Amino acid sequence: MSSKIGSPIRSLSDSINAATRPAHTKLNKLVISRLQLALPPQADDASQYVSGLLHITPIYIAFESLWRVILKLPGTPEAHDSGKDGNAGAVCVPVGLRLNNRLNAHCGPIVDSRIDALLTKLYFERLQRSQALQQDLTSLTGWSHCTLAEQLDNASKSPILNDFLTDIETSVRKRPHVLLAYAWVLYMALFSGGRFIRASLENIYPAFWIPASAQQPTPATLAGFTITDVQPLSFFRFNTPEGGEDIKQEFKKRLLESEYCLTALEREEVIEEARRIFEYMIQLVGELDDICGTDKEAAEARLLSLRSRDSVVVEKERRRHFEQTARKTTAERTRSWVEKAIIKCGSNAK
């Protein structure tokens, strides 16, 4: 029986959610448990959090770059090939993730006009996370664009992640419509579990986020110090009037309006790709367990050269000093504000 285009009983988003619910639940538990190990009080700094981002960022770069290539949008991977500034929306794509002969602006897949229209309608620049992730990594590490590209390239060579990236490129080349699975799974997650994670991260004391490469802070540099200056949370934040909720609702609305364009077979392929995404993500958590290890000293030495093992003790002392200084400065500012407020109130009373 041939596939027909039409309106199914269950929406595509509901079908994806139903098909991936067990894996989704499992992944959520894994992510939350591992995140706790990467944050205070279990962790003294953001090294393990950095390692996690280094393995998540290539996934977003891969599918978002492919989407832009298919739609022939400006700012394709070649625009940031050398880590220099390029077109708006461009991303710094590491060598191992450049699409080379597999899929690029000159030899992308031939996309049916029906699918092209669907992908065009569901593409939102404000949902793109590649740049936000790279900004967070830069803030966390102090790396240059080139160093960041090298580190992302190194991370992308780990077995599970490399297989996942290859699968993304292969699947999208053959079936461009499966990009809907990546958009639904990897964007919508930021509006559910992602909000819980963001709330947890926002409660961490600021000194935790200071990059290891940063200079020893002084009272002068602390004068303009605020929590938001050092919180690398661009990944979880959306620059829209409603903090992303508006763009989320618009994406869901457009998907519901457009999914009838898919054949029954194409719908099943999108759903199956969503299953594969969760399977790979679960495997990736296991790979990160191996990379980070359970031994604290070993983990410090293996986190992609964020710093050398010899500097660990010195680095902890530096961070402890900064935390104490930051808290003292905050207390002094509060006391000064209260004193000024009392004086002002006294003046007004007279």
N, C-alpha and C positions, 0 to 999 in steps of 0.2 A: 504494500500500500504506500503510495507516494505521500510525501509531506505536503501539508497545505498551510498557507499563511492564514492566520486567524486569531481570534481572541480565546485563549484557554480559560478553563474554569478558575485555576489558581494563578496569581500573578507570578512573574519570573522571580521577583525578590522573595516572595513567600516560598516558592519552590526551592530556591537556593538555601534559604534558612532551614527548611525542613530536611533537606538532603544532607546538610552539613552540621546539624545540631549536635550530635554526639562528639564529632571531632572538634567543634567549636568549644564545647564545654571543656573538653580535655585540654585544648590549647590555652584557654583562659586560666585554668588552674596552674598549668606549667609556667605561663608568663608571670602570673602574680607571685608564685613561690620563688621563681628565679630573680624577679625584680627585688624582692625583699632582701636577697643575699647581696645585691649590688648597691644597696642603699644603707644609710646609717640605721641602727648602730653596728650592723654586721660589716659594713664597708667604711673605711676612713676617707675615701675619695671616690671620684667618679670613673675610675679606670675600667671597671667591669661594665658600667653603663655605656662607656665609649665603645667597648668591644661589641656590645649588643647593637649599637647604632651602626657600627661599621658593617655589620652583617645584614642589617635591614635596609640601609640606604641603597645598595646595588639593586635590590628588588624593585624599589620605586623608580630608580633611574632607568632600569631596563624597560618596564612596561610603559612608563610615561614617555620615554624617548621613542619607542615603537609607535605609540599613538600619534605623536607629533609627526613622525616620518610618514605614516599612512595618510594623514590629513594634509601633508605638505605644508606644515606651519613653519613660520620663521623660528630660529633658535633651535634647530635640530642639533644632534650631538656634535657635528663638525664645528659649530660655532664656538665651543669651548674646548676644542681639541687640545690646546696647549695651556689651558688654565687661565687664559686671558679673558677679559670682559668681552661678551658678545652681545647678541640680540636679547631683547627682553624675554624672559622666560627660558633662556638657554640654561643648560646645566653643564657642570664640569664632569665630563664622562671619562672615567679611568680607562687606560689602555685596554685592559682585559674585557671591558664592557662596550667598547666601540663596536659597532655592528659589523664592521669589516665587510666581507663578501656575503654575509648571511642576510642582512637586511639593512639597507641604508637609503639615503635620499635618491640614489640613482637606480637601485634595483629592488625597490620595495615590492610587495605583493600586488597583484592586480585585484583591486577591490570592487565588488559589485556596487553599482550606484546606490542600491537600496541600503547596503551595509555602510557605505560611505556617509550617506545622509544620517543614518542612525548614530554613527560614531561622532559625527560633527555636532549633532544636537546634544549629545551627552558629554561632550568635552567641556570642562570648566577649568579655566586657567587658575582660578582661586582655590581649586581643590588640589592642584599640583603640590607634591610634598618634597620633590627632589632637592630643590634649592633650600627649603626650610631645614631639611635634615643636614645638608652640608653646612649651613650657617651654624647649627647647633654643634656640629663636630669641630668647626673652626673655633667657636667660643670655648669649647671644652679643652681643646688641645693647644691652641695658638699656632697650628700648622698653617703653612702657606697653601695656596691652591694646588701647587704641584705636589707637595708632600701629602696633602689630603688625597689627591688622585692616586698616588702610589700606594697609600695605605688601603684605600678602597679596592684597588686592583689586587693587592695581596689578599685581602679578605675574600674577594670573589673567587680566588683559586682554591679555597677549602672545598673538599669533595661534595658535600651536600649542596652548598650554595652554588657551586659551579654547575652541578646537574640541574638545579632549579632554574638558573639563568638560561642555560641552554634550552631547557624545556619551554620557558617563556617565549624565547625567540622562535623556536620551531613551531609551537602551537599557534602563535599569532601570525606567523607567515602563512600557515596553511588555513587557519580559520580566524581571520581578524576580528570577528564578532565576539570571540572569547575574551577580548579586552573588557567586556562588560563584567565578567566574573572578577577580574582584578579590581575594577573600580568599586564594585559592590563590597567585596570582602575587605579590601585594604583601605578604602576611604571611610566606609560606614563604621568600621571598627573604631575609628578615632572619635566617633560621636557617642559611643556606648562605653566600652571598657576603657577607651582612651581618655575619657573625661575623669574616670576614677583614678587612672594612673597620673594624669596631670595634677589632680588635686593632691595626691600623695607627694608628688615631686615639689609642688609649690610650698609645702610645709617644711622642707629641708633647710637647715641653716645655710646662709649664703656662701660661707667659706668652702663648703663641700664642692661647689661648682668651679672654683678658681682653677684654671689650668696649671698643670705642673710646670709649664715653661714660663709662667708669669714671674715678673720681678717681685722681690720682697716688698709687700705693701708698706707704705709709710702713712703717718697721720695726715699728710697733705693729700695723698691719693684717696684717703678714706673720706675726705671732706664732702665729696659728691657721691658717695657710695650709697646705692639703693639695692634692694633685693632683686628688682627686675633687671638691673644692669648685668647680673651674672647668672641669671637663670636661663639655661639654654633650652627653652621649651617651645621654640618656633614650630616644631613638628606637630605639637598638639594645639597650636593656636591658629585661628583663621581670621584674617583681616577683613571682616565684613561687619555691617552694622549690628548684627545679632550674634557675633562671635562664631559664625559658621552654621548656626541652626537654620538660617535662611537659605544658604546654599545647599545644605543637606535636603531640605524640603523641596527645593527646586529640582535637584537631581532626581529625587524619588518621583516627583510629579512627571518629569520628562521621560523617565524610564517607563513608567506606567502607560504614558500616552504613546510611546514608540515601540514597545516590545511586540506588538501585533505584527510588526514587519518581519519578525523572525519566523522561520519555518519550525515545525515541530522538532526536526532533527537539530537545527541550530540551537534551539532552546536547550535540548538535552546536552549538547556540546558545551554550552555555557555552564550548565549545572555541573557537569562532570569536571570541567576545569576548576570550578570552585572547590570541589572535593579535593582535587589534586593540590590546590593552593594550601589547604589546611594540612594535608598529609606532609607536604614539604616543610611547612612552618613547624610542625611538630618535630620532624627530623632535625630541623635546623636548631631547635632548642637543645636537642641532644648533642649536636655538634658543638654548640657553644659551651655546654657542660664540659666537654673534653678540652676545649681551648682554655677556658677559665680554670678548670680543675677545682678540686675541693681543698687542696693545700694552699693556704694563703700565700706563702712565700713563692711557691711555684706559679701561682696565678699572676703574681706581680711581675714575674720574669717573662711571662708569655703573652701579655696583652699588647701585641703588635708594636713593641718598642715605644710605648707611651712614655716610659722612662726606664732607666737602667736599674737593676736590682740594688746596686751599690748606693743609690740615692734614696732608697725607700725611707730609711730612718731620718735622714735630713729633711726629706719632703714632709714627713709626718710632723716633725717639729715645726717646720715652717707653717704648715696649715694650722697647727694648734695655736701658734703665736698669732696668726692672722685672725682666727676665730675669736680669741680673747680680746684682741685689739678692736675688732669690729663690734663685739658686744659692748665693750667699754665705751666706744664712740657713740653707739646707739643710746646707751644709758645717759651719757653726758648731754647728748642732744635733747633727750626727753626732759632731763632735769632743767636744762636751759629754757626749754619751751614752757615748762610749768612755771618757772620763776618769772618769765616775761608775761605770762598770762595773769599771774597774781598781781604783778605791778600794774598791768593794764587795767585789771578789774578795780584795783584800788584807786587809780586815777579817775576812772569813770564814776566811781562812787562819790568822789569829791565834787 
